[in-house]
């Protein structure tokens, strides 16, 4: 699975683009799909490269920072253009290359049922999603302690995403620091996510945790956790599991 670039802020200069003036918070600025829909030729270049790679193996494409159906539809049109150009050039392409989205903005989670009309799969980007749900900048020392993957609101949003996606018969991947946190893995298993994208350093540890769990126990713990209104109670449930 190859994600299109998610860059912004001072890194725009690497693409020969001028950084936006007075952008005080790049995390909420011109980045991800927003940037590349403005510079659509750069998005098409990425799509062409990924589609070429798809000719040699099973490849999926993932779009970051999607917040609306219009963004996804616009990206899909550019994706289709890239496919048609390559076919006209005689490049052999697979019959279908899946195009999915990162769910890392609350608006995408809230209106996910509509986005799934266009998205072939979903990947939950926990790092950004959690900080946007809780309005906490992870790198701000003054509020970083409030960044909490066990917050009840976070758990409920993750549950909603998984339930909505599975109801449409599509798969849910989770990426971000949460997948490599041994305390959080049982929650993700209990929520029913299909794939964990884990750092290489933590791969064996997470694999051991997953194999040691009974799915039914994890699901029961999640059902109980969804009733709780504080993160400490959720942490306690997970530790007991």
C-alpha positions as CSV (number, residue, x, y, z in Angstrom):
1,X,0.0,0.0,0.0
2,X,1.6,3.3,-1.1
3,X,0.4,6.6,0.3
4,X,0.7,9.7,-1.8
5,X,2.9,12.3,-0.2
6,X,1.7,14.1,2.9
7,X,4.0,17.1,3.2
8,X,3.5,20.8,3.9
9,X,5.1,23.7,5.7
10,X,8.8,24.2,5.0
11,X,9.1,21.0,3.1
12,X,7.3,22.5,0.1
13,X,10.6,24.0,-1.0
14,X,11.8,20.4,-1.8
15,X,9.1,20.3,-4.6
16,X,10.0,23.8,-5.8
17,X,6.8,25.2,-4.4
18,X,6.4,28.4,-2.4
19,X,5.3,27.8,1.2
20,X,2.1,29.6,2.3
21,X,2.7,32.8,4.1
22,X,1.8,33.2,7.8
23,X,1.0,29.5,8.1
24,X,1.2,29.2,11.9
25,X,-0.1,25.6,12.2
26,X,1.1,23.5,9.2
27,X,-0.7,20.4,10.7
28,X,-4.0,22.2,9.8
29,X,-2.7,23.9,6.7
30,X,-1.8,23.2,3.1
31,X,-0.7,19.6,3.2
32,X,-1.7,16.1,2.0
33,X,-4.4,15.9,-0.6
34,X,-5.2,19.6,-0.3
35,X,-1.7,20.5,-1.5
36,X,-1.7,18.1,-4.4
37,X,-5.2,18.9,-5.7
38,X,-3.9,22.5,-6.0
39,X,-0.9,21.1,-7.9
40,X,-2.7,18.3,-9.7
41,X,0.2,17.5,-12.1
42,X,2.3,16.5,-9.1
43,X,-0.5,14.2,-7.9
44,X,-0.8,12.7,-11.3
45,X,3.0,12.1,-11.4
46,X,2.7,10.1,-8.1
47,X,-0.3,8.1,-9.5
48,X,1.6,7.3,-12.7
49,X,4.6,6.0,-10.6
50,X,2.4,3.9,-8.4
51,X,0.5,2.4,-11.3
52,X,3.7,1.5,-13.0
53,X,4.7,-0.4,-9.9
54,X,1.3,-2.1,-9.8
55,X,2.3,-3.8,-13.0
56,X,4.9,-5.8,-11.1
57,X,2.8,-6.7,-8.0
58,X,-0.3,-6.1,-6.0
59,X,-0.4,-2.4,-5.1
60,X,-3.0,-0.2,-3.5
61,X,-3.0,3.6,-3.4
62,X,-3.9,5.6,-0.2
63,X,-4.8,9.3,0.0
64,X,-3.9,11.3,3.1
65,X,-5.8,14.1,4.8
66,X,-9.1,13.5,3.0
67,X,-11.9,15.6,4.6
68,X,-14.6,15.7,2.0
69,X,-16.2,13.7,-0.8
70,X,-15.3,16.3,-3.4
71,X,-11.6,15.9,-2.6
72,X,-11.9,12.1,-3.0
73,X,-13.8,12.5,-6.3
74,X,-11.3,15.0,-7.7
75,X,-8.4,12.7,-6.8
76,X,-10.2,9.7,-8.4
77,X,-10.6,11.7,-11.6
78,X,-6.9,12.4,-11.7
79,X,-6.2,8.8,-10.9
80,X,-8.3,7.7,-13.9
81,X,-6.5,10.2,-16.2
82,X,-3.2,8.7,-15.1
83,X,-4.5,5.2,-15.9
84,X,-5.7,6.3,-19.4
85,X,-2.4,8.0,-20.2
86,X,-0.3,5.0,-19.3
87,X,-2.6,2.6,-21.2
88,X,-2.2,5.0,-24.3
89,X,1.5,4.7,-23.8
90,X,1.3,0.9,-23.9
91,X,2.0,0.4,-20.2
92,X,0.5,-2.9,-18.9
93,X,-1.7,-2.2,-15.9
94,X,-3.7,-4.5,-13.6
95,X,-7.5,-4.7,-14.2
96,X,-8.0,-2.8,-10.9
97,X,-5.8,-0.9,-8.5
98,X,-7.6,-0.1,-5.2
99,X,-7.8,3.5,-4.1
100,X,-8.3,4.1,-0.4
101,X,-8.3,6.9,2.1
102,X,-6.7,7.8,5.3
103,X,-9.3,8.6,8.0
104,X,-7.4,11.1,10.1
105,X,-9.7,14.1,10.1
106,X,-12.9,14.0,12.2
107,X,-15.1,15.1,9.2
108,X,-14.0,12.0,7.3
109,X,-14.9,9.7,10.2
110,X,-18.3,11.4,10.6
111,X,-19.3,11.2,7.0
112,X,-17.5,7.9,6.2
113,X,-20.6,6.2,4.8
114,X,-20.6,8.8,2.0
115,X,-16.8,8.5,1.4
116,X,-17.1,4.7,1.1
117,X,-19.0,5.1,-2.2
118,X,-15.7,6.2,-3.7
119,X,-13.1,4.6,-1.4
120,X,-12.1,0.9,-1.8
121,X,-10.6,0.7,1.7
122,X,-9.9,2.7,4.8
123,X,-6.8,3.3,6.9
124,X,-7.2,5.0,10.2
125,X,-4.3,7.4,10.8
126,X,-4.3,7.4,14.6
127,X,-1.6,10.1,15.2
128,X,-3.5,12.9,13.5
129,X,-7.0,11.6,14.2
130,X,-6.4,11.6,18.0
131,X,-4.9,15.1,18.0
132,X,-7.7,16.5,16.0
133,X,-10.4,14.8,18.1
134,X,-8.8,16.1,21.3
135,X,-7.5,19.4,19.9
136,X,-4.1,18.5,21.3
137,X,-0.8,19.3,19.5
138,X,1.4,16.3,20.2
139,X,4.6,18.3,19.9
140,X,3.5,21.2,22.1
141,X,5.0,20.6,25.6
142,X,2.2,22.6,27.3
143,X,-0.5,20.2,26.2
144,X,1.2,17.0,25.0
145,X,0.2,15.2,28.2
146,X,-3.5,15.5,27.1
147,X,-2.8,13.4,24.0
148,X,-4.5,10.2,25.0
149,X,-5.3,7.2,22.7
150,X,-7.4,5.7,25.5
151,X,-9.7,8.7,25.7
152,X,-13.4,7.5,25.5
153,X,-14.1,9.8,22.5
154,X,-11.2,8.3,20.6
155,X,-12.4,4.8,21.3
156,X,-15.9,5.6,20.2
157,X,-14.8,7.2,16.9
158,X,-12.6,4.2,16.1
159,X,-15.5,1.9,16.8
160,X,-17.7,4.0,14.5
161,X,-15.2,3.9,11.7
162,X,-14.7,0.1,11.9
163,X,-18.5,-0.6,12.1
164,X,-19.3,1.7,9.2
165,X,-16.6,0.3,6.9
166,X,-17.3,-3.4,7.7
167,X,-21.0,-2.7,7.0
168,X,-20.0,-1.9,3.5
169,X,-17.9,-5.1,3.2
170,X,-14.5,-3.2,3.1
171,X,-11.3,-3.5,5.1
172,X,-9.9,-1.3,7.8
173,X,-6.2,-0.8,8.4
174,X,-4.8,1.1,11.4
175,X,-1.5,2.9,11.3
176,X,0.3,5.3,13.7
177,X,1.9,5.0,17.1
178,X,-1.2,3.3,18.5
179,X,-0.5,0.1,16.6
180,X,2.9,-0.3,18.2
181,X,1.7,0.4,21.7
182,X,1.4,-3.0,23.5
183,X,-1.4,-1.6,25.7
184,X,-3.5,-0.5,22.8
185,X,-3.2,-3.5,20.6
186,X,-5.9,-5.5,22.5
187,X,-8.3,-2.6,21.9
188,X,-7.6,-2.6,18.2
189,X,-8.1,-6.4,18.0
190,X,-11.4,-6.1,20.0
191,X,-12.6,-3.3,17.7
192,X,-12.2,-5.7,14.8
193,X,-9.7,-3.9,12.6
194,X,-8.4,-6.1,9.8
195,X,-4.7,-5.0,9.5
196,X,-2.2,-3.4,11.9
197,X,0.6,-1.3,10.2
198,X,3.4,-1.8,12.8
199,X,6.9,-0.4,13.0
200,X,9.6,-2.9,12.3
201,X,11.1,-2.5,15.8
202,X,7.8,-3.6,17.4
203,X,6.6,-6.1,14.9
204,X,7.5,-9.3,16.9
205,X,6.2,-7.9,20.1
206,X,2.9,-7.0,18.6
207,X,2.7,-10.3,16.8
208,X,3.2,-12.1,20.2
209,X,0.4,-10.0,21.8
210,X,-2.1,-10.7,19.0
211,X,-1.4,-14.4,19.1
212,X,-1.8,-14.5,22.9
213,X,-5.3,-12.9,22.7
214,X,-8.7,-14.5,22.4
215,X,-10.7,-12.4,20.0
216,X,-13.9,-13.0,22.0
217,X,-12.2,-11.7,25.2
218,X,-10.9,-8.6,23.3
219,X,-14.4,-7.9,21.9
220,X,-16.0,-8.2,25.4
221,X,-13.4,-5.8,26.8
222,X,-14.2,-3.3,24.0
223,X,-17.9,-3.5,24.6
224,X,-17.3,-2.7,28.3
225,X,-14.8,0.0,27.4
226,X,-17.3,1.8,25.2
227,X,-19.6,2.2,28.2
228,X,-16.9,4.0,30.2
229,X,-16.4,7.8,30.4
230,X,-12.8,8.0,31.5
231,X,-9.5,6.8,30.1
232,X,-8.2,5.3,33.3
233,X,-11.1,2.8,33.4
234,X,-10.3,1.8,29.8
235,X,-6.7,1.4,30.6
236,X,-7.6,-0.8,33.6
237,X,-9.8,-3.0,31.4
238,X,-7.0,-3.5,28.9
239,X,-4.4,-4.3,31.5
240,X,-6.7,-7.0,33.0
241,X,-7.2,-8.4,29.5
